[in-house]
Amino acid sequence: MNDPGHVEIGLNENDVNKVVYYGSQEQSPQSSPAHSVASSDDDQRPLVSGGQSPLESGPSQEEPTLLSESNEEVKPVEKLSSVPAAVLNVINSIIGSGIVGMPFALKEGGIGMAVLLIIVVGVLTDYSLQLLIAAGLQSKTSTYQDVMQVAFGRPGFYLISLLQFANPFLAMTSYNIIAGDTIEKIVYRTASESVKNSVLGNRQFILFLFTIFISMPLSCYRNIAKLSKFSACAILSISFVTVFIMVRAVTMAREVPKTDDAWIFAEDGIVQAMGIITTAYLCHHNSFLIFRSLKEPTQQCWNKVVHISVGSSMVASLVFGLFGYITFTGYTQGDLLENYCYSDDYANVTRLIFTFSVMLTYPIECFVTREVIENLLFGAKQPATLLRHMLVTLALVLATGGISMVTNCLGIVLELNGALAAIPMCFILPCLSYMKISHDNGDKILQIKNIFPTIVAITGIAFSVVGLVLVLKSIVDGSAFRCSDAEEMGYCYDINQVRNSSYVSAEASLIETWSNSTN
């Protein structure tokens, strides 16, 4: 590869001229459709791993290798993505609800160590995204599931399918927590005391209404493309939230008391911080979809997309994390927006905008989890009947809604998602599958190019195992369900008292001035 900025991933020279054909989107039990939500039946075309565009290359003399059992004709893509468009797609996949947990990661791991982790995890994410596509090119496969199946057989396919179920399922739970917290704060800000003290002010009842009247109807779509046009709202909402956090870092930093040891380099929650940060960076489930949409789907072009998008996301995560943590230090919550006072109308508008974005993302995640269930349990009985479609959707929506009623602590959900799904999908499996496929293609396992993937995989396994142990420990001892997200922060009472005193003093001064002028 000729890209001087990429991390060397060790593709063989023989791989440069390989042509990869992608089959129909109709899935077999060996080829899960999970996390292919934005694809269409026309999104199929040959890809090359060298520098030549598939649009310029002649027809392949080789018989295309397909994992899918479908015999449908391969169709060309109607709309291809430029590098800037692909960069935006990757950024949109990375920057989501997980970014609101970045300041909490700084609190858990220590400001210095967490900042270092944001950078290191960003670099490793860049590396593993390159590795995953390289494994796909070598194995002539078009999805993460197919890569795992080629590398590790049916166990690999089932493992990645379960992880791709767990990740969006926990993401749906986190969206419910954010929505419940937001609506509760708005009710407390705008409603009368009688409403606040009634069932309408109860968080569980609010979540029940949100689940039945918003989450469930949106999640019942069979064609998620109807919601894909709103995906740009995610980036816009995060931009708005980031500006808000930067403004409040200036206006609130002096009003919020700083906690002891707020600037310690490293804390004992490094593993938890690693899980939260990795969850925010995870976008590997969409990597093949974005890669095959490129006008020039080559390893070199993909590396460029990854460098720009992951680098941009790293900067956004650092800005979000640092400004959020500097404002609240030891008071920082798993959902940073919970740190702002109920009386802060700017914060309430920000909460609503972010919740709107989450509301549109929720059905996409539900689509993914539903497709995994359909593929694993009902692979031979497709397409799904309307009754089965509705029952599976209802079960998923009620399950995530029920969990979010049990806890309002976003941090523990992000930590669990990181340890259980994000770290394996982001670091462990891309490295192991790449080395296994390279070995099957004739490469030796014991060689220099495999040293770094081995280190990344072993480190990922260690963080994942320790992270799961810590999460389970916090669940058993009950600390996972104890947080301040449901309460207004103590400093808000002091801030409100000072502001009210200032308003009273200003009003008295104006009255006195007016009285003197009339006399």
N, C-alpha and C positions, 0 to 999 in steps of 0.2 A: 504494500500500500504506500502511496506517495504522499499521504497527508502528514506533514511534519508535526502537526499539533495533536495527533491522536496517540493513544496509548497502544503500544504494540500488543497485539493479541495473537499473533502467531499463525495466521492463515497460511496454509501451504500454497506453493506456487500453482499446483494443479487445481486449486479451488478457484483461481481467478477466472477461469474460462467456463466454470460450471453455470448452467442455466437452470433456474428453479421455476417450475410451473406451479401455479396455485389452482386448485380445483374448485369445484362448486362449493357454495356456502351451505349446501345441504349436508348435514353432519351425520356421520356414522358414530357408533359408540366409541370408536377409536379416535374421533376428532371432535372435541367439544367445542361448541360455539361460544362458550363463556368468554366474556370480555371482548366480544366482537360486535358490540352493539351498534356501531355506526356503519358497519359494512353493508353492502347490498349485493344482490345477485350478479351485478355487473362488475363488481370490484375484483376481477381476476385477470391476471396477465403475467407474462414471463418476467422474471427478474434476473439480473446478472450481478455477479459479485465483483466484476472488474470495473473499468472506467467507461465502458460502452453503454449507451442507453439502450434499453430493450426496444425502443421505438425505431432505432437505427439498425439494429442487428437483424440478420436474416433469420429464416425459420430454422429451428434446431433440427439437427439430423438425428438426435436421440429421442427415444420414446420417453415422454414425460413421466416422472415418478410421482404418484399420487397416493397419499394415505387414505383419502376419502374413497368410499366405494361407489360414489356417484359417477355415472358416465356422461353427465351433461357436458355440452360443448364449452370450452374455455372462451370467455368473452372478454373483450378489451375494456379497460376502465374508461369511462366517459369524461370524468373530471380528475385530473392529476394535480398533486400539490407541489408548489414551489418550495424551496428551502425555507423562506420566511413563514409560509403557511404551516409547514411541518413543525417549525420551531414553536409557533403559537399553539399548535395542537399538543405538543409535548409539555409546554409550560402549563397549559390548561389541565393536563393530566396530573401534574405534580402539585400545583398550587391549588389547594382545596381547603376543606375544613381543618386538615391537619396543621395548617400554618398558624391557627389561633392557639395551638399548644406549644409553639416555639418558645415564648417567654417562660412557660412552665418548665420546659426542658432546661432552660438556664438556671432556674431555681433549683431543680432536682440535681443537676450535675455540677453546679458551680459555674459562674459566669465565664471564666477562662476556659475550662474544660469543655463546656457546652458549645462555645463558639468554635473551638478546635474541632469538636465532633461534627458540627454543621459543615465545616469545610471538608473534613476527611470523608464523611459520608457522601458529600456531594461528589468528590473525586471518585470514590468507589462506585457510586451510582453511574457516573459517566462511563467508567471502565466496564461494569457489568452489563450495561446496555449494549456496548459494542460487542461484548463477548456473546451475548444472547443471539444477536443477529448473525454473528459469525457461525455459531452453532447451527442456526437455521439454514444458512447457505450451504454449509458442509453436508447437512443431512437432507437437504432438499425438502424442507418442511416450511409451513406457513403460519404456525401458531405455537405458542408456548407449550400447549398440551402435546402437540405432535413431537416437538423437540424432546420433551421428557419421555414420551413413549418410545421414540427411537433409541434414546440413551439407556433407559432403564425398564423398558417393556411396560406391561400393564400396571405394575406397582407404581411406576413413575407417573403414568397417566392419572391414576386414581389419586396419588398424592397431590399433584398440582391442581387437580379438580377440587379437592377438599380445601386446599389453601385459597383457591380462587373463589370458593364459596365463603370461607371464613372472613376474608378481607372485606368484601362489600357488605356482608351481614353486619359486621362490627361497625363499618362506616355508617350504615343505616341507623344503627343504635345511637351512634354519636350525633347524627343529624337530629334524631328525635330529642336527645338531651338538649341540644342547642335550641331547638324550636320551643321546647317546653320552658326552658329558662327565659327565653326572650319574651314569649307571650305572657308569662307570669309577671315579668317586670313591667310590661306595658299596662297590664291590668292594674297593678299596684300604683302606677303613675297616673292613670287616667280615670279609674273607677272610683265610686264613692266608698265610704267605709263599710256600708252594708253589703256591697258587692264583694269587697275584699274578704270579708268574713264569712261569705256564703260559699257554696260549692263552686261557684263560678271563679273564685279566686284560688281554688285548690289545684295544685300542679298536676296531680294524677288525673283529675277530671279534664283539665285543659289538654293534656296529652291524649286522653281518650277521644275528645272531640277532634283534635288535630289528626289522629290516626284514621278515624272513621270518615271524616268529611274532606280531608285533603290528601293524606298519604295513600289511602286505599283507592280512591278514584283515579289519581294520577298513575298509580302503579299497575292499573288494569290494562293499560295500552299494550297491545300485541306488537305494534310497530313503534319502537322507541324513537324513530327518526322524526316523529312529530314534535318531540321535545328537544332534539339535538340543536335546533336553530337558536335555542336559548343558552347554549353553552358559553357564549361570549359573556353572558351576564356574570359568570363566575369570576373571570379576570377583572371585569369592571368593579364588581363588588369588593374583591380583595384590594383593589387599588384604592377604593373609597375608604375601606377600613384602615388601610395602611396610613393614608393621609390623616385620618382621624387620630390614630394612635400617636403619630408624630406631633400633631398639634397638642394633644392632651399631655404628651411628655413634657412640653414646655409650660403648659398652664396648670398642671396638677402636681408636677414633681415636688414642688415646695410644700404643697398642702398635705401630701401623704408622708407620714413619718417613716424614716428609713429603719429597717430592722437590723439587729445585730448580725455581724458577719455576712452582710449583704454582698460584699465584694470578694469573698473567698474564691480562690482559683478553682478548686475542685471540692465537690461534696460527695457523700456516699451514695447518691442516687445516679451514678454515671450510667449504670445498665438501663435504668428506667428512661433516662434521657436519650440513650441510644435508640430505644424502641420508638419513642415519640418522634424523633428526628427521621428515622428510617420510614416510618409510616407516612410522613409528609412527603418524602422523596419518591415513594413507590409509584412507578408508572409502567412497569415492565409488562403488565397485562395488555397494554395498548401498543406496545412497541412494534409488533409485526403489522398491525393495522396501519399505523402511520408510515412505516417503512415501505410497504407495498403501494402506498398512495403517492410516493415520490415520483416526479417526472423522470428522475435518474436514480433508480433504486440500487445504488451501489454501496459497498462498505464505506468507501471514502466519503460519499455524500452523506450517509447516515452519521458518520463520525462528526462531520461538521454540524449537523442538526443537533446532535447530542451535546457537543461542547457549548454551543450558544445557549440552548434551552436550559441545560443543567446549571451552567454558570449564571444565567439570569435568575433562575430560581434560588440559587445559593445566595445571591445578593439580596433578593427579596426576603428570604428567610432570616438573614442576618439583621436586616433593617427592622423587620417585624419583631424579631426576638429581642434585640437590644433595646429598642425604644419602649417596648412593652415592659421589659424587666426593669429598666432604669426608673420607670414611673412608679412601680409598686414593690420592687425588690422581694422581700420575704412574704408579702401578702399575695403574690401572683397566683392566680387560680388556673386550673386546667383549661377552662374556657376564659380567655383573657377578658372578654367583654363583660364577664360577671364582676370584674373589679370596679367597673364604673358605677357611679351612684344612680339610684332610681330617678333622682331629680334632674339628671343630666339629659336634657332633651336631644342634644347632639348625639349622645351615646345611644339613646333609644331609637333614633332614626337609623343609626349605623347598625344596631341590632336587627331592625326590621329588614334592611337591605340585605344583610348577610343571611338572615333566615329565609328570605325569598330565594336567594341563590341556592341554599341548601334544599329548599322545597323542590326545586327543579332538578337537583342532582339525585335526590332520593329515589325516584322511579327508575333512573338509569341503573343504579346499584341493585335495585330490586329485580330488574330485567336480567342482570347477570346471575344473581343467585338462583333465580327461577330456571334459567337455562341450564345451569349446572345440575340442578335437581332433575330436570327433564332428561338430560343426557345420561345421567347415572342410573336413574330409576326407571325411566320410561323410554329408553333409547329405541326400542323396537316398536313402540306404539306412538308414532308421530304422524301427523301433527297432533298436538294436544287438543282435546275437546274443550269446548267453552267451559264446561263444568269443572274439569280438572284444572284448567288455567285459573279460574276464579278461586278454587279451593287452595291451590298452592300459593297463589298471591295472598290470599287472606291469612294463611298460616304464617307466612313470612312477615307480613305487616304486623300481625298481632304479636308475634314472638319478639320482634325488635321493639315494638311499643311497650310490651310487658317488661322487658329488661330495663328500658329507660325510665319506667315508673319505679323500679326498685332502687336505682341509684341516680343521683344527679351529678356525679363526679365524672366529668369528661376525661380527666387525666388517666384514670385506671383503664378506661376503654381504649384510649390511645396506646397505653403501655401494653395491654393485652394484644391488641392488633399488631403492634410492632414485634413483640416476641413470638407470637404464634404464626403470623402470616407474612408480615412485611420483610423481616430479616431473612427468612428462608427464600422468599421469592426474589428478593433484591440481590442477595449476595451468595447464599449457599448453592442454590440450584443452578443458576447460570454458570458458575465456575465448574461445578461437578459435571453438568451435562456437556459443557464444551470439552473438558478433558476426556470424558468417556467417548464422545463422538469422534474426537481427534484420534484417540487410541483405536477405535473400530476402523478408522480410515487408514491405519497403518503407522501412526505416530507412536513413539514410545512414551510411556507415562513418566519415566524418570528422565526429564530433560529440563533445561534452564527455563524455557518459556512457561512451564507449568508450576514454577516455584511460587510466583505471585498469586495465581488462582488458588493454589493450595492454601497459602497463608490466609487469603480472604475467606475461603470456605471454612477453615478451622476456626478462625476468629468469629465468623458468623454463627457457627454452631455453638460456641462457648457463650456468646451474648444471648442467643435464643434460649438455650437451656436455663441459664442463670436468670434471665428475664422472666421465663415462665414460672420458675420456682418462687421468685419474689412476688409475682402477681398472685399466685395461688396462696402464698403465705398471707398477703394482705387481705385476700378474700376470706380466708379461714379466721383470722383474728379480728375481722370486721373493719379494719382501717380503710378498706377499699370503698366502704359506704359512708365514710365520715369525711366531709369536706365542707367548705364554707360557701359553696356555689348557691345554696338555697337562701342564704341570708345576705342582707345588705352589709357591706363591710363597715367595721366600727369607725373608721376614719371619715366615712360619709356623714355621720351624725355631727362630728366636729366641723367638717367643711360646711354643712348646711347651717349650723349654728352661727359660725363666723359670718357667712354670707347674709343670713337673716339679720344679724346684728348690724352689719354694714348697711343693709337696706333701710333698717329702722333709723340708724344714725343719719343717713343721707336724707331720708324723708323728714326727720325732725329739723335738720339743718335748712332744708328748703322751706319748710313752714316758718321757721324763725326768720329767714331772710325775707320771705314774702310779707310777714307780719311787720317787720321793721320798715320795709319800703312803703307800706300803706300808712304807717303812722308818720 
